């Protein structure tokens, strides 16, 4: 009886480890829909991330592309990852904000799994993290976790009025 329980426990442990490994592997291979703010092709060598007049939400893909906060603009930086569930939930929100605040505020996404060098620069402890800067480049507010569109819009509107 004892050996049967040990065998069962061993098989159960192996099955759980395999399931967890497969789950983590599938998270890394998940691809977002084309045209989302997570699309890496948007950032190019001729267009700096978040430059005034450029589309608001872009993914910073090269160290030279990252310019946060955007000089002279209210800026919201979302630090997350393509495979993070709350980050995926924020994709349509960031896309809507990009359109709504075009040429008024910069919305910047940085994938910290692709750009681990950015984590210490922003001092983040969890993803997603949203950081809001006023037009003078001063950090005004920081939030960890999912953030709904209304809350983000309220902060952006307040910063734009200042």
Backbone as CSV, one residue per row, in Angstrom:
resi,resn,N_x,N_y,N_z,CA_x,CA_y,CA_z,C_x,C_y,C_z
1,UNK,0.836,-1.189,0.000,0.000,0.000,0.000,0.882,1.253,0.000
2,UNK,1.928,1.229,0.828,2.817,2.386,0.939,3.517,2.677,-0.392
3,UNK,3.994,1.651,-1.081,4.695,1.864,-2.351,3.753,2.382,-3.420
4,UNK,2.495,1.981,-3.391,1.516,2.478,-4.347,1.285,3.979,-4.137
5,UNK,1.193,4.394,-2.903,0.998,5.816,-2.595,2.211,6.631,-3.022
6,UNK,3.408,6.108,-2.816,4.631,6.802,-3.211,4.697,6.923,-4.728
7,UNK,4.363,5.836,-5.434,4.359,5.872,-6.902,3.345,6.886,-7.412
8,UNK,2.172,6.862,-6.842,1.130,7.808,-7.260,1.577,9.247,-7.021
9,UNK,2.155,9.497,-5.858,2.642,10.846,-5.541,3.730,11.273,-6.508
10,UNK,4.612,10.368,-6.842,5.696,10.674,-7.787,5.128,11.003,-9.160
11,UNK,4.204,10.196,-9.638,3.585,10.455,-10.941,2.810,11.760,-10.931
12,UNK,2.124,12.029,-9.855,1.361,13.269,-9.744,2.295,14.471,-9.774
13,UNK,3.391,14.396,-9.065,4.374,15.475,-9.051,4.961,15.697,-10.443
14,UNK,5.320,14.618,-11.117,5.855,14.725,-12.474,4.830,15.333,-13.429
15,UNK,3.587,14.920,-13.312,2.527,15.465,-14.172,2.343,16.963,-13.925
16,UNK,2.377,17.374,-12.665,2.234,18.795,-12.348,3.416,19.605,-12.875
17,UNK,4.622,19.077,-12.749,5.805,19.759,-13.267,5.729,19.901,-14.782
18,UNK,5.321,18.841,-15.468,5.199,18.883,-16.914,4.129,19.883,-17.346
19,UNK,3.014,19.873,-16.664,1.936,20.814,-16.976,2.398,22.250,-16.776
20,UNK,3.079,22.520,-15.689,3.584,23.867,-15.420,4.592,24.310,-16.458
21,UNK,5.477,23.400,-16.849,6.476,23.719,-17.871,5.806,24.033,-19.203
22,UNK,4.843,23.226,-19.585,4.126,23.464,-20.836,3.355,24.780,-20.789
23,UNK,2.771,25.095,-19.647,2.043,26.356,-19.506,2.983,27.542,-19.684
24,UNK,4.130,27.510,-19.019,5.084,28.612,-19.131,5.616,28.736,-20.555
25,UNK,5.849,27.624,-21.219,6.323,27.662,-22.606,5.272,28.272,-23.512
26,UNK,4.010,27.963,-23.281,2.949,28.521,-24.121,2.771,30.009,-23.878
27,UNK,3.051,30.486,-22.679,2.938,31.917,-22.393,3.941,32.708,-23.214
28,UNK,5.154,32.209,-23.333,6.182,32.927,-24.075,5.921,32.953,-25.563
29,UNK,5.181,31.974,-26.095,4.958,31.923,-27.524,3.673,32.626,-27.944
30,UNK,2.911,33.128,-26.991,1.657,33.793,-27.330,1.932,35.065,-28.110
31,UNK,1.230,35.263,-29.210,1.415,36.445,-30.032,0.156,37.291,-29.986
32,UNK,0.301,38.584,-29.823,-0.853,39.473,-29.803,-1.372,39.691,-31.213
33,UNK,-2.569,40.231,-31.355,-3.096,40.507,-32.678,-2.287,41.592,-33.369
34,UNK,-2.225,41.544,-34.702,-1.523,42.568,-35.475,-2.179,43.920,-35.243
35,UNK,-1.368,44.966,-35.261,-1.903,46.314,-35.125,-2.064,46.757,-33.685
36,UNK,-1.688,45.912,-32.730,-1.850,46.306,-31.336,-0.674,47.168,-30.903
37,UNK,-0.783,47.786,-29.747,0.304,48.610,-29.236,1.537,47.784,-28.928
38,UNK,1.405,46.465,-28.962,2.525,45.596,-28.675,3.295,45.223,-29.931
39,UNK,2.857,45.700,-31.082,3.505,45.350,-32.335,4.901,45.943,-32.395
40,UNK,5.915,45.106,-32.546,7.298,45.576,-32.479,7.734,46.335,-33.713
41,UNK,7.079,46.158,-34.835,7.507,46.813,-36.060,7.307,48.323,-36.022
42,UNK,6.511,48.842,-35.110,6.237,50.272,-35.077,7.465,51.107,-34.768
43,UNK,8.313,50.631,-33.870,9.500,51.396,-33.516,10.560,51.150,-34.573
44,UNK,11.060,52.211,-35.183,12.086,52.057,-36.202,13.222,53.004,-35.913
45,UNK,14.316,52.837,-36.639,15.476,53.679,-36.376,15.218,55.124,-36.770
46,UNK,14.278,55.376,-37.672,14.007,56.749,-38.087,12.983,57.435,-37.199
47,UNK,12.306,56.674,-36.336,11.270,57.242,-35.481,11.574,56.900,-34.039
48,UNK,11.864,57.894,-33.235,12.135,57.662,-31.820,10.826,57.380,-31.106
49,UNK,10.847,56.473,-30.142,9.658,56.134,-29.385,9.121,57.349,-28.659
50,UNK,7.838,57.602,-28.863,7.176,58.678,-28.148,7.548,60.061,-28.620
51,UNK,8.194,60.186,-29.761,8.560,61.510,-30.239,7.307,62.306,-30.550
52,UNK,7.302,63.614,-30.274,6.133,64.415,-30.563,5.751,64.299,-32.035
53,UNK,4.461,64.110,-32.266,3.951,63.954,-33.611,3.930,62.506,-34.066
54,UNK,4.614,61.632,-33.357,4.613,60.214,-33.710,3.408,59.565,-33.055
55,UNK,2.994,58.386,-33.548,1.886,57.709,-32.887,2.184,57.548,-31.407
56,UNK,1.171,57.710,-30.581,1.367,57.738,-29.136,1.887,56.461,-28.526
57,UNK,1.284,55.321,-28.816,1.673,54.085,-28.142,2.601,53.292,-29.033
58,UNK,3.792,53.091,-28.584,4.756,52.299,-29.327,5.479,51.396,-28.363
59,UNK,6.100,50.363,-28.900,6.894,49.483,-28.049,8.345,49.864,-28.220
60,UNK,8.985,50.132,-27.136,10.395,50.481,-27.180,11.176,49.196,-27.392
61,UNK,11.824,49.063,-28.550,12.490,47.815,-28.870,13.999,47.920,-28.828
62,UNK,14.540,49.122,-28.927,15.978,49.290,-28.860,16.280,50.344,-27.822
63,UNK,17.421,50.224,-27.168,17.754,51.149,-26.092,17.732,52.592,-26.578
64,UNK,18.186,52.842,-27.805,18.218,54.207,-28.323,16.824,54.725,-28.625
65,UNK,15.844,53.847,-28.769,14.477,54.270,-29.066,13.740,54.772,-27.832
66,UNK,14.200,54.413,-26.644,13.462,54.726,-25.433,13.785,56.148,-24.988
67,UNK,12.742,56.960,-24.959,12.876,58.329,-24.488,11.687,58.601,-23.575
68,UNK,11.876,58.291,-22.311,10.801,58.407,-21.341,11.288,59.219,-20.172
69,UNK,10.529,60.203,-19.754,9.300,60.688,-20.365,9.582,61.457,-21.653
70,UNK,8.549,61.576,-22.482,8.686,62.298,-23.741,8.779,63.791,-23.417
71,UNK,9.829,64.457,-23.875,10.015,65.882,-23.557,8.824,66.737,-24.001
72,UNK,8.337,67.558,-23.076,7.261,68.496,-23.374,5.877,67.898,-23.486
73,UNK,5.733,66.615,-23.198,4.416,65.961,-23.296,4.090,65.205,-22.013
74,UNK,2.816,65.186,-21.687,2.336,64.298,-20.629,2.596,62.883,-21.148
75,UNK,3.148,62.029,-20.294,3.534,60.686,-20.729,3.020,59.644,-19.750
76,UNK,2.480,58.563,-20.311,2.141,57.384,-19.518,2.986,56.236,-20.053
77,UNK,3.745,55.604,-19.174,4.544,54.449,-19.546,3.900,53.226,-18.922
78,UNK,3.658,52.218,-19.742,3.145,50.951,-19.247,4.260,49.937,-19.399
79,UNK,4.753,49.417,-18.288,5.808,48.408,-18.302,5.154,47.062,-18.043
80,UNK,5.298,46.166,-19.002,4.646,44.873,-18.883,5.314,43.854,-19.777
81,UNK,4.544,42.854,-20.201,5.056,41.800,-21.075,3.909,41.269,-21.917
82,UNK,4.259,40.822,-23.125,3.237,40.295,-24.037,2.510,39.088,-23.456
83,UNK,3.186,38.309,-22.629,2.607,37.075,-22.114,1.909,37.236,-20.772
84,UNK,1.960,38.402,-20.193,1.334,38.663,-18.895,-0.174,38.861,-19.097
85,UNK,-0.988,38.130,-18.366,-2.444,38.185,-18.550,-3.002,39.592,-18.294
86,UNK,-2.694,40.256,-17.159,-3.207,41.613,-16.975,-2.698,42.574,-18.059
87,UNK,-1.472,42.344,-18.544,-0.919,43.185,-19.608,-1.722,43.000,-20.890
88,UNK,-2.074,41.749,-21.194,-2.902,41.471,-22.374,-4.264,42.138,-22.244
89,UNK,-4.803,42.149,-21.028,-6.106,42.791,-20.803,-6.032,44.291,-21.050
90,UNK,-4.855,44.864,-20.883,-4.697,46.308,-21.071,-4.469,46.694,-22.530
91,UNK,-4.197,45.734,-23.409,-3.924,46.041,-24.811,-5.008,46.894,-25.455
92,UNK,-6.284,46.503,-25.390,-7.310,47.347,-26.030,-7.439,48.722,-25.368
93,UNK,-7.152,48.793,-24.087,-7.203,50.076,-23.382,-6.111,51.000,-23.909
94,UNK,-4.904,50.476,-24.041,-3.797,51.282,-24.541,-4.027,51.706,-25.985
95,UNK,-4.612,50.814,-26.786,-4.923,51.167,-28.171,-5.931,52.315,-28.222
96,UNK,-6.954,52.244,-27.386,-7.965,53.305,-27.349,-7.367,54.622,-26.862
97,UNK,-6.523,54.547,-25.850,-5.880,55.755,-25.322,-4.957,56.385,-26.359
98,UNK,-4.291,55.543,-27.129,-3.408,56.046,-28.185,-4.198,56.924,-29.155
99,UNK,-5.357,56.455,-29.547,-6.200,57.219,-30.482,-6.779,58.462,-29.810
100,UNK,-7.285,58.298,-28.610,-7.944,59.385,-27.895,-6.994,60.532,-27.548
101,UNK,-5.757,60.206,-27.225,-4.810,61.237,-26.784,-3.712,61.524,-27.814
102,UNK,-3.948,61.157,-29.062,-2.960,61.390,-30.121,-2.557,62.862,-30.141
103,UNK,-1.248,63.107,-30.185,-0.655,64.441,-30.237,-0.892,65.286,-28.976
104,UNK,-1.512,64.699,-27.943,-1.703,65.425,-26.681,-0.915,64.780,-25.550
105,UNK,-0.834,63.452,-25.565,-0.104,62.716,-24.531,0.544,61.505,-25.177
106,UNK,1.709,61.129,-24.681,2.414,59.962,-25.198,2.078,58.745,-24.342
107,UNK,1.726,57.651,-25.019,1.460,56.381,-24.350,2.558,55.439,-24.835
108,UNK,3.410,54.980,-23.906,4.575,54.165,-24.273,4.481,52.823,-23.565
109,UNK,4.667,51.731,-24.319,4.713,50.393,-23.744,6.133,49.867,-23.847
110,UNK,6.633,49.308,-22.743,7.950,48.672,-22.735,7.769,47.237,-22.247
111,UNK,8.153,46.281,-23.094,8.092,44.868,-22.746,9.343,44.526,-21.941
112,UNK,9.180,44.374,-20.645,10.334,44.164,-19.760,10.938,42.772,-19.877
113,UNK,10.210,41.827,-20.489,10.807,40.514,-20.706,11.743,40.568,-21.903
114,UNK,11.412,41.392,-22.876,12.301,41.567,-24.016,13.382,42.592,-23.702
115,UNK,13.106,43.484,-22.781,14.033,44.553,-22.413,14.286,44.540,-20.911
116,UNK,14.917,43.486,-20.368,15.150,43.414,-18.924,16.039,44.543,-18.406
117,UNK,16.771,45.198,-19.292,17.616,46.315,-18.876,16.793,47.512,-18.410
118,UNK,15.505,47.543,-18.750,14.653,48.667,-18.382,14.110,48.567,-16.950
119,UNK,14.014,47.366,-16.430,13.449,47.169,-15.091,14.150,48.006,-14.029
120,UNK,15.476,47.983,-13.933,16.117,48.802,-12.896,16.012,50.300,-13.161
121,UNK,15.902,50.703,-14.420,15.796,52.132,-14.727,14.513,52.743,-14.169
122,UNK,13.445,51.942,-14.137,12.159,52.432,-13.652,11.854,51.964,-12.231
123,UNK,12.670,51.079,-11.691,12.472,50.608,-10.320,11.170,49.862,-10.123
124,UNK,10.764,49.056,-11.119,9.495,48.341,-10.982,9.685,47.047,-10.217
125,UNK,8.607,46.641,-9.535,8.628,45.418,-8.744,7.627,44.402,-9.265
126,UNK,6.660,44.861,-10.048,5.613,43.989,-10.579,5.181,44.513,-11.938
127,UNK,4.595,43.621,-12.733,4.028,44.053,-14.010,2.563,43.673,-14.051
128,UNK,1.767,44.449,-14.726,2.118,45.720,-15.334,2.268,46.827,-14.298
129,UNK,3.091,47.798,-14.639,3.232,49.014,-13.842,3.033,50.193,-14.770
130,UNK,2.198,51.137,-14.352,1.979,52.359,-15.121,2.621,53.516,-14.367
131,UNK,3.379,54.321,-15.115,4.016,55.498,-14.529,3.559,56.707,-15.325
132,UNK,3.109,57.732,-14.630,2.611,58.953,-15.260,3.574,60.103,-14.999
133,UNK,3.885,60.850,-16.054,4.779,62.004,-15.971,4.042,63.242,-16.460
134,UNK,4.303,64.387,-15.814,3.732,65.632,-16.313,4.548,66.105,-17.510
135,UNK,4.133,67.221,-18.121,4.814,67.697,-19.333,6.249,68.165,-19.055
136,UNK,6.590,68.383,-17.786,7.951,68.771,-17.420,8.844,67.558,-17.132
137,UNK,8.279,66.364,-17.252,9.065,65.145,-17.043,9.118,64.662,-15.609
138,UNK,8.317,65.249,-14.732,8.307,64.843,-13.327,7.323,63.686,-13.131
139,UNK,7.783,62.621,-12.450,6.896,61.506,-12.156,5.830,61.971,-11.178
140,UNK,4.581,61.768,-11.561,3.449,62.224,-10.750,2.780,61.061,-10.021
141,UNK,2.671,59.934,-10.691,1.946,58.813,-10.093,2.460,57.497,-10.656
142,UNK,2.314,56.455,-9.843,2.748,55.104,-10.211,1.673,54.136,-9.735
143,UNK,1.376,53.132,-10.549,0.367,52.135,-10.207,0.857,50.761,-10.643
144,UNK,0.679,49.758,-9.801,1.042,48.384,-10.140,-0.222,47.573,-10.350
145,UNK,-0.232,46.766,-11.419,-1.367,45.901,-11.721,-2.230,46.475,-12.825
146,UNK,-3.311,45.768,-13.118,-4.241,46.210,-14.150,-4.833,47.558,-13.779
147,UNK,-5.001,48.416,-14.773,-5.604,49.729,-14.542,-6.632,49.968,-15.640
148,UNK,-7.861,50.298,-15.242,-8.916,50.485,-16.228,-8.783,51.818,-16.964
149,UNK,-9.466,51.913,-18.093,-9.360,53.083,-18.960,-9.814,54.367,-18.257
150,UNK,-10.884,54.293,-17.508,-11.395,55.486,-16.831,-10.384,56.060,-15.847
151,UNK,-9.721,55.205,-15.110,-8.719,55.661,-14.140,-7.529,56.309,-14.843
152,UNK,-7.087,55.689,-15.937,-5.962,56.246,-16.692,-6.360,57.589,-17.295
153,UNK,-7.544,57.642,-17.895,-8.021,58.887,-18.519,-8.133,60.010,-17.502
154,UNK,-8.607,59.701,-16.308,-8.745,60.724,-15.266,-7.386,61.333,-14.922
155,UNK,-6.364,60.497,-14.811,-5.024,60.992,-14.491,-4.468,61.810,-15.660
156,UNK,-4.635,61.302,-16.878,-4.135,62.024,-18.048,-4.814,63.388,-18.194
157,UNK,-6.117,63.413,-18.004,-6.863,64.687,-18.121,-6.380,65.695,-17.080
158,UNK,-6.166,65.227,-15.865,-5.675,66.119,-14.808,-4.294,66.673,-15.175
159,UNK,-3.421,65.822,-15.677,-2.087,66.256,-16.062,-2.118,67.214,-17.256
160,UNK,-3.025,66.994,-18.188,-3.130,67.866,-19.351,-3.638,69.273,-18.979
161,UNK,-4.445,69.357,-17.911,-4.978,70.655,-17.474,-3.941,71.493,-16.726
162,UNK,-2.912,70.833,-16.204,-1.901,71.548,-15.417,-0.982,72.359,-16.299
